[in-house]
Amino acid sequence: MSCFRESATAWMQRERELENILVERLWRSFKHEDVNLKSYSSSGEITIGLMQFFEFYNS
């Protein structure tokens, strides 16, 4: 049982690492493709820009 638990833990760790990589790539894309090209002056504008970014990439 201990061997199974160790392999399951290692597998879950790899899944978390992959999820972290994907999230980091997503935020990097948002930063480079949206934030660096536009001059946001408030957090409300960033929120709207983020919603538009996701709408564009999810369609």
MODA-V153165 format. One record per pair of residues at least 6 apart in sequence whose ideal C-beta (glycine too) atoms are under 8 Angstrom apart, sorted by the first residue. I is the first residue (numbers start at 0). J is the second residue. D is the distance in Angstrom with one decimal. If there is no record, write none. Layout:
i:I j:J d:D
i:I j:J d:D
//
This chain:
i:29 j:49 d:6.8
i:29 j:52 d:5.5
i:32 j:52 d:7.3
i:33 j:48 d:5.5
i:33 j:49 d:7.7
i:33 j:52 d:5.1
i:34 j:45 d:7.4
i:34 j:48 d:7.3
i:37 j:48 d:6.4
i:39 j:45 d:4.8
i:39 j:48 d:6.4
//
